[in-house]
Amino acid sequence: MEAATAPQPISSLSLSDLRETFALTRDRADPFFEQWLTAAEPLNDFEQKALARLKRNYENISETNPLEEVVKLVVVAPLLDLAGFYQPPFSIRAEVSTKLIATDAGQTFTGSIDVLVVKQRLWVLVIESKQSRFDVTVGIPQALSYMLTQSAVQAPEGGDRFGMVTNGREAVFLKLTLQPSPVYVQSRIYQVIDADAALTEILQGLKAIGQRSL
């Protein structure tokens, strides 16, 4: 009997690994996020002021090269609040241990999700935050890996799961369709702080994810 392969960290997986091991492919023709923004309602005065405060807060601490925990506090937490994810029917979990198993390859990958938004056990949004000095795309393979885990758990209506990766300065949104085989779509990269319109669009996109999960 062959010895069991020791679990490997999910963070070690690349997009190439996900293609080869889990048959993950990318759909470059689906403008899912841009379509949402076209139909999005304008932000109200309270939301606009809250985003202005978020920007000021981040600019104030950015010179110290904030660590991942600071990014979550200053950027991720306020955005989730404004998007309504702290209210029923949603719930928030942090540092959720998870496992990804490649059956054919006999490999197991383990890791911890930074922030997970769930609705009655439906995975709505996986957020992977990175230190601000890292390019936001560094977190995409890890976020997709988390979105692939526990595929037997029912996904939101339409079979889609959603993700957001941010390093504080930038954000990118992901959509994953599990059936019949995993396919993901990636939005363009949005500048969280340097462009006011982009910060508005990020919040509008988060609200759209919430609305599609009700």
SVG drawing of the C-alpha trace seen along z (x, -y; Angstrom):
<svg xmlns="http://www.w3.org/2000/svg" viewBox="-34 -63 40 65">
<polyline fill="none" stroke="black" stroke-width="0.4" points="0.0,0.0 1.4,-3.4 1.9,-5.9 -0.6,-8.7 0.6,-12.0 1.1,-14.7 -1.3,-17.6 0.0,-20.6 -0.9,-24.3 -3.5,-25.7 -1.4,-28.8 1.1,-26.6 -1.3,-26.1 -1.0,-28.1 -3.5,-28.6 -1.6,-26.0 -2.0,-23.5 -5.8,-24.2 -6.1,-23.6 -4.1,-20.3 -5.5,-18.9 -9.1,-20.1 -9.8,-20.8 -10.5,-24.5 -10.9,-26.7 -11.4,-30.5 -14.2,-32.1 -12.8,-35.4 -16.1,-36.3 -18.4,-36.6 -18.7,-40.3 -20.6,-39.4 -19.2,-42.2 -19.5,-45.0 -23.1,-43.9 -23.9,-44.2 -22.5,-47.7 -24.5,-48.9 -27.7,-48.0 -26.5,-49.1 -28.3,-51.8 -26.3,-55.0 -24.9,-55.1 -26.8,-57.2 -25.2,-60.1 -24.4,-57.9 -22.6,-55.3 -20.6,-58.0 -19.5,-59.6 -18.6,-56.2 -16.4,-55.4 -14.7,-58.8 -13.9,-58.0 -12.6,-54.5 -10.3,-56.2 -9.0,-58.7 -8.4,-55.9 -6.5,-53.8 -4.4,-56.7 -3.5,-57.6 -2.1,-54.1 -0.8,-53.2 2.6,-54.8 3.4,-52.1 3.0,-49.3 0.0,-47.7 -0.1,-44.0 -2.9,-41.7 -4.8,-42.1 -4.8,-45.9 -6.1,-45.6 -9.0,-43.5 -9.8,-46.0 -9.5,-49.2 -10.8,-48.0 -12.6,-44.7 -14.7,-45.1 -16.3,-48.5 -17.1,-47.3 -18.8,-44.2 -20.8,-46.3 -21.9,-48.7 -22.9,-45.8 -25.2,-44.4 -23.3,-41.2 -23.4,-41.7 -27.2,-41.4 -29.5,-38.4 -29.7,-36.2 -25.9,-36.4 -23.3,-35.5 -19.5,-36.2 -16.8,-33.7 -13.1,-34.4 -10.1,-32.1 -12.2,-29.2 -10.1,-26.0 -10.8,-24.2 -9.6,-21.2 -9.3,-20.6 -9.0,-17.1 -7.8,-16.0 -9.2,-12.5 -7.4,-11.2 -4.1,-12.6 -4.5,-11.4 -3.5,-14.9 -4.9,-17.0 -4.5,-20.7 -5.4,-22.6 -5.7,-26.3 -7.6,-29.0 -10.1,-31.4 -9.6,-35.0 -13.3,-35.9 -16.2,-33.8 -19.8,-35.1 -22.4,-32.4 -26.1,-32.2 -27.6,-29.0 -24.5,-27.1 -24.3,-28.6 -20.9,-30.1 -21.5,-33.6 -18.2,-35.3 -14.7,-34.3 -12.3,-37.2 -8.5,-36.7 -6.7,-39.7 -3.0,-40.2 -0.4,-42.6 -0.5,-45.8 3.0,-45.3 1.8,-42.2 0.0,-42.5 -3.6,-41.6 -3.5,-38.8 -1.2,-36.8 -4.3,-35.9 -6.4,-34.7 -5.3,-31.0 -5.7,-30.8 -9.2,-32.3 -10.3,-30.0 -8.9,-27.0 -11.1,-27.9 -14.1,-28.4 -13.5,-24.9 -13.5,-23.3 -16.4,-21.2 -18.0,-21.1 -20.7,-18.8 -22.1,-21.8 -24.9,-23.4 -23.8,-26.6 -26.0,-29.7 -28.8,-29.6 -27.4,-29.2 -24.5,-27.1 -22.2,-30.1 -19.9,-31.1 -18.3,-34.5 -15.0,-35.8 -13.1,-39.0 -9.3,-39.4 -7.9,-42.6 -4.5,-43.9 -6.1,-47.2 -5.0,-49.1 -6.7,-46.9 -9.6,-44.5 -10.6,-41.8 -13.9,-39.8 -14.3,-36.2 -17.2,-34.0 -17.0,-30.2 -19.5,-27.8 -18.9,-24.3 -21.1,-22.2 -20.6,-20.4 -16.9,-21.3 -15.4,-24.2 -15.2,-27.5 -14.2,-30.8 -14.6,-34.4 -12.4,-37.3 -13.3,-41.0 -10.8,-43.7 -8.6,-45.0 -10.2,-47.9 -8.2,-50.5 -9.6,-50.7 -8.0,-54.0 -6.5,-55.8 -9.8,-56.1 -13.0,-57.3 -15.3,-55.7 -13.7,-52.3 -14.3,-52.3 -17.9,-53.0 -18.0,-50.2 -16.5,-47.8 -19.3,-48.5 -21.9,-48.3 -20.5,-44.9 -20.6,-43.6 -24.2,-44.7 -25.0,-42.9 -23.5,-39.7 -25.7,-40.0 -28.8,-40.6 -28.2,-37.6 -27.9,-35.4 -31.2,-36.4"/>
</svg>
